[in-house]
Amino acid sequence: MILGKIEELVDRARHHDTRAIAQLISLVEDGAQELRQVLRLLAPNTGHAHIVGITGAPGVGKSTTTSALISEYRKRGLRVAVLAVDPSSPFSGGAVLGDRIRMQEHALDANVFIRSMASRGQLGGLSAAAPQGIRILDAAGFDVVIVETVGVGQSEVEIAGHADTTVVLLAPGMGDGIQAAKAGLLEIGDLYVINKADRDGAKTTARELRHSLAMSHPSDGRDREIILTSADRGEGIAEIVKAVDAHLDWLKDSGDLGRRRARRITMEIEHLAIAALRQKMILQAHDIDGLTLEVAEGRMDTYQAADNLLEIFGRMKP
């Protein structure tokens, strides 16, 4: 893709062209060479959207809640984008669930953009391409970017590093009070939602969760709100949006918003650097094989082998 076409694509995305935004995210997922230029052009326009993470175990109603949140934000006149991370197909590597299947009631709304992104085996509930996808949606002028994780249970904590506000969904009758403690969700949640509150045991789940949160002693000293909802009925959704907005205000007032976003950038830089090192390792497979043989035959220890490999990388051109 020539430079002029990239600049045109970025300009169209900035002017809310849905097709251009979709093309840019496809470049992210494909790891295209043009991505460097795209992100360079978009850089001055990022940092404005409120990034909201929706996470929780499978079956708690994340997609239903996300769809209801879109409706509530649209009532307020806000532009909303959703990155819905789905399980990968074992055959194609693509998302098993597509964006056309999800949230169909919003498909014709020009101020809503929904994109499914395959996890492709990435742990932590996110796709490896998600950070750059978030950056593109932010630069495209969306007011709110909702990132819905894949639903992988106890390893689903990575979202906290990429969102300004993390909403943890639980449901009664699924043992989620105990699972939250096991999964580390007590540490990552900024807001807790007990969905399917019309079921028996919702108040018990909320009580157990409140007790667990009281025992966890959050380091920032801020009480975590617990909201009961029935997303399929639209009940409690306005309360979620109100709590999410209040959390954003708290982040700004406390200065924590800047700190969280700085950590997010650090994580993204580290990820890209590590990915580049992995690629170099693939290219230098013969050197690794030689070092492996040296270690296997006792002529070198693994630390020395790693140091030697880093020296080889240092001599390579970027």
N, C-alpha and C positions, 0 to 999 in steps of 0.2 A: 504494500500500500504506500503510495507516494506521500510526501510531506503535506502537500496542498490538500489532499483528500482527508488526511488526518485532522488538519486544522479546521476544515469544513465540518467534519463529523463532530468535533469538540464544540464548535460554535453552535451547531444545531442542537446538541445536547443541552448546552447552556440556555437555549431558548425553548426548552421543554419538548423537544422532538422525541417522542417515545421510541420511534424506530432507531434513531441515532443512539439513544441511551442503551437500548438492547444490544446494538452492535458493539458498543464500547465494552459492555459487560461480557459479551462473547469473546472479545480480545483478551480479557482478564482470564476467563476460564480456559482459553486455549494456550495461555502463556505466550502470546504473540510478541514478536520482536518490537512491534510498533507501540507496545504498552508503555515503554519508557517515555516516549515522546508524548503520549496521551496524558500520563500523570504529570509530566512537566508542565504541559499547557493548562491542566486543571488546577494545579497547586494553589494559585492565588485565590481561588473561589471556594476553598473548603473551610470547614470549621463553623458552619452556620446551622446545620441541621441538628435536631435533638435525636440522638441514636438511642433507641429503646430496644433492649433485648428481651425476648420472651422465651423462657426455658422451662423445662419440667419433663417428667418421665412420659413415655408413650401412653396415650389414652386419657390424658388429663384435659384435653380440649384446647390445645394451643392454637390450632388453625381456626377453630370457631371463635375463640377469643380475639385472635388477630383480625378476623373479618369484622367482628363487632366494633373493635377499636377503630378500624378504618372508617366505618360509618359515623362514629362519634366525632372523629377528627374532621371529617368532611362537613359535618353540621356546623363546625366552627370555621369553615372556609380555608382549612389548611391543606396543602398538597402533601400526599403520603406515598412513600415507597416502601415496598416489602421485599426483603430477601428471605425466602423460605428455603432453608437447607433441608434437602431430602436424602433418603438413602440412595446409594448408587446401584444401578443395574450391574449385575455381575458379568453381563455380556458386553454392553456398550459403554459402561462407565458413566452414563448419563443419569439424570434424576429419575427415580422410579415414579414419583408423583409429579405431574407437570403443573405449571402455573395456570393452565386453562381448566384443570380439574378443581383447583382450589378457588375459593372466593369469587365464584362466577358472577355474583351480583354486582361486582365492581368493575367488570371487564370493559364496559363501555364508558367509564368515567375517565376523561382525559387528564384529570388531576390525580389519578392513582396509577402507580406502576407496580406490578407484581412480577417477580421473577423467581423461579425455582432454581436452585443451585445444588448440584450433586456433591455429597460429602467426599466421594472418592476415597473412602477408607480413612479419612482424617479423623483422629480422635478428638474428643472434647465437644462434639456436637456441632462443629462448624465445618465449612469448606475451607481449604487452604487459600482459595481465591476470595474469600469473604471480605478481608480488610480492604483490598483494592476495589471490590464491588461497592462497599460502603462509601469509600472515598468518591467514586464516580457519582453515586446517587446524591451525596452531599453537594458536590460541585454543580449538579444539574438543577439545584434550586429547590429541592424538596424541604419542607418544613420539618417533617418527621420521617425518620427511616427506621422501620421496625425490622429487626432481625429475629426470625423464628428458628430456633435450633432443631436439629434432627430428631431429638428424643432418644438419647442413648443411655439414660439412667445415670449411673454413678460417675461417669466420666464427663458429664455435661456441665462443666464449669468454666470453659474457656471464654464463653460469652462475656463474662464480667470484665475481661481485659479489653473488649472492643466496644462496649456500650457505655453511654453516659448513665443510663438508668437500667437496672436489671430487674425484671419482673419474674418471680418464680411462681409457677402454677402448680397447685396440688389438687387432689380430689379425695373425697371421703371414700372409705372402703377399699383403698388400694395400699394401705400400709405406708402412706407417704410421710406421715409424721416421723416414723423411724427412718425411712429412706432419705429424708431431707438431711438428717444428722449424719448419716453414713456418707452421703454424696458430697458433703461440704457446702450444700446449698444455704446453710445457715450463715455462712461467711460471705457468700456472693450476692445474696438478695438485697435489693433496696426496698422492695415492696413484695408482699406475699398475697397471693390470691387463691382462695379456696373455691374452685369452680365446681359446678354441678351441686350447688348448695341446696337444691331441692331434694337431694338424697338424704337418707338417714345417716347420721354420724358427722354431718358437716360441722356442727358446733363443737362436737368432741374433737375433731381434727384441728379446728381453730384453737381450742383451749390447749391441746397438747403442743401445738406449734408455738403458741405464745409462751408457754412454760419453757420450751427449749430455747427460744430466743432470749428469754430473760436470763437463762443460765450461760448463754454464750458470750455475754459482755462485749457488744460491738465496740471496737476501738474508737470510733468517732463520736460515741456517746449519743447518737441519734436513735430514737425508737423506730423500729420497723413496723409499718402499718400492715394490718391483716384485713383483707376485704373479702367478703363472701359474694359470689356471683353465680348466675346461671346464664352463661354467655349465649346459649342457644335461644334464650328468651329476651336477651338484651338487658337483663337485670344486673345492676352493679357496674356496668361498663362506664357510665359517666363518672362514677366514684373512682375508677381506676385512672382515668384521664386526669381527674382533679389531683389525685395523689402523685401521679407522674409529673405533672406540672409543678406541684409543690416541691418535689424532690429536685427538679431542675433549678428552681429558685434558691433552694438551700445550697446546691452545688456552687452557684454563682456567688452567693453571699459569703460562703465559707472559703472560697478560693479553690475548692476541691475539683471544680470542673476543669480548670487549667491543668491541674496535676494529673487527673485521670487521662486527659487527652494527650499529655506529654508521655505518660506510660504507654498509651496505645501506639504512639509513633515509635517509641523505643522498641516495642514488641514487633512492629511491622518491619523496622530496619533489621532487627536480629533475624527475623524469619527469612527476609530476602538474602541476607548475607549467608545464612546457613544453607539455603537452597542453592546459592551460587557455589558454595564449597562442595555440596553433594554432586553438582554437575561436574565440577573439576575432578572429583574422585572417579566419576564414571569415565572421564576422558583419560585419566591417568591410571587405568586399571592395571596396566603392566607393572607400574611402580608399586602399587599396593600388593600385587601378587608377589613381587620380589621381597618386600618387607615382611609379608606373611611367612614366606619360606624362611627368612632369617630368624624370625621369632620362633617358628615351629622347630627349628633345628638348634635352638638354644644359643645362637650367636648374638642375639639382641633381645632386649625386653620390650614390652609393648609401649612404655612411655617413650623410649628412645625412637621406636618405629614411628610413633605419632609425631614426635619432633621432626624427624626426617621428612615425613610427609608434608608438614607445614612449611618446611624449607623449600620443598619442591613447588608447593603452591606459590610461595613468595617469589619464585623466579619466573612464574608464568605471567604473561601479559593479561591485564583485565579483559 
